[in-house]
Amino acid sequence: MIAAAREAFAAATPAGSARYFAWLYAHPKQRATLELLLALEYELESSVRPAIDHAVAHARLEWWEAEAERLLRGTAQHPIAQMLGSTRTTRPCPPIDLRAFIATLHWDLAGTPLTTSAEWQHYARSWSRAFFEPLVRLLVAGDADEAPVLETSRNSIENYAQRAGGALGIARSLRRSAPLTPEDGGSGTGDFERTALRSAALTDLRTAVATLAPTDQPRLRPTLVWLGCQYDAVSRNADVIPPSGWSLLRANFRAWRFARCATAQTFELSGAT
């Protein structure tokens, strides 16, 4: 791992989190890709954390907007973005586009509530297109010595990436802030809408896995472990990190089981609650 990514990656993958288990059960050759994408995600989100001065946050987002354009042109300046750019040039993958995701960070900085289903979906899909879908494509591209993916699988893998990524993005956005109720004087999404979004995310995760060919599961094992762990958390309406030692032990066992099933091409989510 490059030095610039170490601190951000460690902060992005606390013990017991879905991202941590995705990395833990990735093939050693796949870990560098996960490390870079998760570190980059954390670096971007750090720009709008509450402790950051508002003016500084705006300046950081403006820099990242310019960096997103440079990344698309292959002239990135940030060490993590540079490494991602060089990784992509060795594999037949589209460039990583961070622009829509950065636009959602402006929403976060302004404290703008998500008030409609379309806004929630856009927020979720922007994250998916920036991080999860590129991750799937890079894992599928693999190394030169790996067997190529069958052309007949590419469409199902792309559908899997979009549906699963959107569902994970919804799960991420549900943790964005506490629901705003009329008693709070807010107009944001209330408990009923959040419950509907949570249910839809669970359905999409199950559907995404069901449409993925079993033979493609081993290559995509890190993402399937991520999906399984997140499915558990969303089903319980729990935080990312298990709140107790017993929960952490359970999370470790569940992640190990998800990884084992993906390797055996028997992964499913119907019983992952």
Phi and psi in degrees as a GROMACS rama.xvg file:
@    title "Ramachandran Plot"
@    xaxis  label "Phi"
@    yaxis  label "Psi"
@TYPE xy
-70.9135  151.021  ILE-2
-58.201  -37.1174  ALA-3
-65.1757  -19.9944  ALA-4
-97.622  -14.406  ALA-5
-60.1262  -52.9948  ARG-6
-65.8292  -44.7064  GLU-7
-65.093  -41.0599  ALA-8
-64.5016  -42.4934  PHE-9
-61.454  -40.6955  ALA-10
-70.1808  -29.1765  ALA-11
-80.3972  -14.7372  ALA-12
-128.162  60.7802  THR-13
-62.8513  150.902  PRO-14
-55.3584  132.521  ALA-15
93.5999  -7.38978  GLY-16
-84.3241  156.939  SER-17
-61.408  -37.9883  ALA-18
-64.9594  -38.9698  ARG-19
-61.3282  -46.2601  TYR-20
-69.6214  -32.1789  PHE-21
-60.3576  -43.2438  ALA-22
-69.1562  -43.1494  TRP-23
-59.725  -39.9438  LEU-24
-99.1174  13.6161  TYR-25
-78.5713  152.024  ALA-26
-63.3762  143.93  HIS-27
-49.7117  -34.6538  PRO-28
-70.9777  -19.4174  LYS-29
-90.9673  -15.9047  GLN-30
-65.9806  -35.2068  ARG-31
-60.0427  -39.7177  ALA-32
-62.7723  -46.7141  THR-33
-61.8771  -43.2013  LEU-34
-59.7701  -44.6151  GLU-35
-67.1266  -46.2805  LEU-36
-66.6944  -42.5445  LEU-37
-68.9279  -36.8157  LEU-38
-66.4382  -40.6556  ALA-39
-65.7383  -42.0448  LEU-40
-57.2981  -45.1841  GLU-41
-65.6725  -41.8521  TYR-42
-58.7622  -43.3568  GLU-43
-67.0152  -46.3448  LEU-44
-66.491  -26.9407  GLU-45
-62.8088  -22.6624  SER-46
-65.4861  -22.5635  SER-47
-120.51  21.0767  VAL-48
-70.3117  150.647  ARG-49
-55.0679  -31.0719  PRO-50
-73.6919  -13.6702  ALA-51
-80.079  133.203  ILE-52
-58.6909  140.77  ASP-53
-58.6577  -44.3626  HIS-54
-65.8555  -39.1314  ALA-55
-64.3614  -41.4548  VAL-56
-60.2155  -43.7518  ALA-57
-61.1735  -43.0437  HIS-58
-63.0993  -40.436  ALA-59
-65.5262  -41.6521  ARG-60
-65.892  -36.9424  LEU-61
-63.7772  -39.1772  GLU-62
-64.6848  -42.2299  TRP-63
-67.8891  -31.5041  TRP-64
-61.6511  -43.2323  GLU-65
-67.8216  -37.3086  ALA-66
-66.6392  -34.575  GLU-67
-61.2867  -40.0345  ALA-68
-66.8246  -40.8316  GLU-69
-64.9157  -38.171  ARG-70
-61.6986  -39.1868  LEU-71
-65.5549  -31.6388  LEU-72
-87.0769  -7.88852  ARG-73
82.628  22.6567  GLY-74
-125.108  34.8574  THR-75
-60.0721  149.765  ALA-76
-105.724  -32.2572  GLN-77
-69.2736  134.941  HIS-78
-55.8906  -38.7093  PRO-79
-68.1594  -44.3212  ILE-80
-63.8258  -37.2701  ALA-81
-61.7292  -44.553  GLN-82
-64.0868  -40.9156  MET-83
-63.1953  -39.3433  LEU-84
-63.1707  -41.804  GLY-85
-70.7685  -32.9836  SER-86
-63.8582  -41.9585  THR-87
-66.9313  -32.6105  ARG-88
-69.1753  -20.3626  THR-89
-88.7969  -3.29752  THR-90
-135.269  146.933  ARG-91
-76.7891  74.7158  PRO-92
-127.683  148.924  CYS-93
-64.8048  157.47  PRO-94
-65.2008  152.737  PRO-95
-81.668  126.333  ILE-96
-112.631  111.282  ASP-97
-97.0972  -1.49621  LEU-98
-63.512  -47.0414  ARG-99
-66.2049  -36.7951  ALA-100
-64.5862  -42.9496  PHE-101
-62.0486  -35.1542  ILE-102
-61.9908  -37.3146  ALA-103
-68.763  -27.3775  THR-104
-67.3799  -30.1083  LEU-105
-63.7034  -36.9238  HIS-106
-60.5398  -45.6982  TRP-107
-60.613  -43.3646  ASP-108
-63.8749  -37.1665  LEU-109
-81.2693  -8.36732  ALA-110
69.7611  27.8927  GLY-111
-73.2844  122.263  THR-112
-73.5789  150.953  PRO-113
-89.0756  112.133  LEU-114
-107.984  -14.0622  THR-115
-128.994  160.14  THR-116
-60.9162  -37.6302  SER-117
-62.7929  -39.2098  ALA-118
-67.2049  -40.8565  GLU-119
-62.5139  -44.0067  TRP-120
-64.7999  -41.5091  GLN-121
-63.8323  -43.2155  HIS-122
-59.5432  -44.9665  TYR-123
-68.7083  -44.6461  ALA-124
-67.4491  -32.5269  ARG-125
-62.3239  -40.8851  SER-126
-66.0254  -45.0237  TRP-127
-59.3691  -45.9509  SER-128
-67.3951  -27.4793  ARG-129
-81.7713  -33.0445  ALA-130
-127.819  -53.4328  PHE-131
-71.5333  -46.5737  PHE-132
-65.0418  -42.3473  GLU-133
-60.3617  -35.8843  PRO-134
-61.2479  -47.6556  LEU-135
-59.3271  -44.7361  VAL-136
-64.1435  -39.6098  ARG-137
-68.933  -37.7313  LEU-138
-66.0682  -39.0297  LEU-139
-69.3596  -38.714  VAL-140
-62.852  -40.0859  ALA-141
59.2971  -157.677  GLY-142
-100.28  166.362  ASP-143
-62.8735  -26.9205  ALA-144
-87.9315  0.263327  ASP-145
-87.9991  153.089  GLU-146
-64.8327  134.6  ALA-147
-68.0094  153.174  PRO-148
-74.0468  136.238  VAL-149
-62.5756  141.322  LEU-150
-59.6727  -32.8608  GLU-151
-66.8806  -18.7025  THR-152
-89.2676  -18.1806  SER-153
-62.5301  -42.8833  ARG-154
-64.5073  -42.2772  ASN-155
-67.5644  -35.1121  SER-156
-67.783  -40.8426  ILE-157
-65.4694  -41.5199  GLU-158
-62.6927  -40.2811  ASN-159
-60.2536  -46.8069  TYR-160
-60.9068  -43.9787  ALA-161
-70.2305  -45.1876  GLN-162
-70.1786  -46.6854  ARG-163
-65.6699  -42.5932  ALA-164
-62.917  -40.2473  GLY-165
-63.2357  -40.8297  GLY-166
-66.9465  -41.5864  ALA-167
-64.8194  -35.5358  LEU-168
-64.6661  -37.417  GLY-169
-64.7761  -44.2718  ILE-170
-59.3001  -39.4944  ALA-171
-64.9701  -42.7692  ARG-172
-70.5716  -26.5827  SER-173
-64.8235  -24.1092  LEU-174
-92.3829  0.11281  ARG-175
-59.8856  -41.7685  ARG-176
-162.843  163.782  SER-177
-68.4839  150.065  ALA-178
-61.7113  142.776  PRO-179
-95.9175  125.066  LEU-180
-112.193  161.955  THR-181
-57.2398  -32.5688  PRO-182
-64.718  -28.8957  GLU-183
-82.2979  -5.59951  ASP-184
78.5321  13.4021  GLY-185
-100.148  167.91  GLY-186
-124.154  16.2736  SER-187
-77.5008  -176.022  GLY-188
-66.4043  129.126  THR-189
-90.1511  -173.507  GLY-190
-61.0466  -40.0999  ASP-191
-62.5936  -47.2656  PHE-192
-65.0451  -39.6466  GLU-193
-64.7314  -38.1441  ARG-194
-63.5537  -40.5795  THR-195
-65.3481  -41.5691  ALA-196
-64.6642  -40.7442  LEU-197
-62.3348  -43.9184  ARG-198
-63.64  -41.3967  SER-199
-65.3334  -37.7871  ALA-200
-63.956  -42.5988  ALA-201
-62.494  -42.252  LEU-202
-63.0786  -42.949  THR-203
-66.1181  -35.8337  ASP-204
-64.0687  -44.3367  LEU-205
-63.2619  -43.4617  ARG-206
-65.0061  -40.9283  THR-207
-58.3932  -45.7353  ALA-208
-67.1342  -39.8754  VAL-209
-64.6429  -29.2961  ALA-210
-88.3344  -3.66207  THR-211
-89.0472  129.574  LEU-212
-62.7514  135.665  ALA-213
-53.748  -34.6311  PRO-214
-67.4165  -17.1731  THR-215
-91.5951  -6.61281  ASP-216
-65.6813  -43.1435  GLN-217
-59.2801  -40.9434  PRO-218
-66.1938  -31.5235  ARG-219
-101.101  21.1284  LEU-220
-53.5677  -43.4203  ARG-221
-57.67  -41.1343  PRO-222
-71.8474  -33.5042  THR-223
-69.6804  -38.4476  LEU-224
-61.7865  -42.4914  VAL-225
-58.1075  -48.6544  TRP-226
-60.1984  -45.5156  LEU-227
-61.8869  -45.8449  GLY-228
-64.8802  -41.2183  CYS-229
-69.6528  -35.295  GLN-230
-60.6576  -44.7316  TYR-231
-57.7494  -47.7878  ASP-232
-64.9399  -43.8522  ALA-233
-67.5377  -37.7148  VAL-234
-60.4668  -36.1775  SER-235
-92.5084  -2.54466  ARG-236
54.7771  43.7551  ASN-237
-102.914  165.281  ALA-238
-71.5519  167.466  ASP-239
-62.187  -44.2556  VAL-240
-93.8334  125.094  ILE-241
-56.382  137.654  PRO-242
-81.8869  -5.21427  PRO-243
-143.782  166.147  SER-244
-60.3002  -40.083  GLY-245
-64.5755  -42.3882  TRP-246
-63.3106  -38.6376  SER-247
-65.3729  -40.7238  LEU-248
-62.4388  -43.1638  LEU-249
-63.1109  -42.7707  ARG-250
-62.1135  -41.086  ALA-251
-61.3654  -44.1905  ASN-252
-64.5745  -43.6995  PHE-253
-63.4086  -43.1716  ARG-254
-62.9088  -42.1774  ALA-255
-60.7252  -41.4953  TRP-256
-67.1145  -41.0009  ARG-257
-59.8818  -44.8598  PHE-258
-63.6617  -41.951  ALA-259
-63.6188  -42.6918  ARG-260
-66.2615  -39.4432  CYS-261
-62.848  -40.8513  ALA-262
-63.9795  -37.6593  THR-263
-84.2521  0.823294  ALA-264
63.8737  34.4386  GLN-265
-125.782  19.0647  THR-266
-68.3299  134.851  PHE-267
-152.713  166.289  GLU-268
-114.298  -1.47131  LEU-269
-60.4374  -27.4942  SER-270
-113.429  20.7281  GLY-271
-92.8851  52.4533  ALA-272
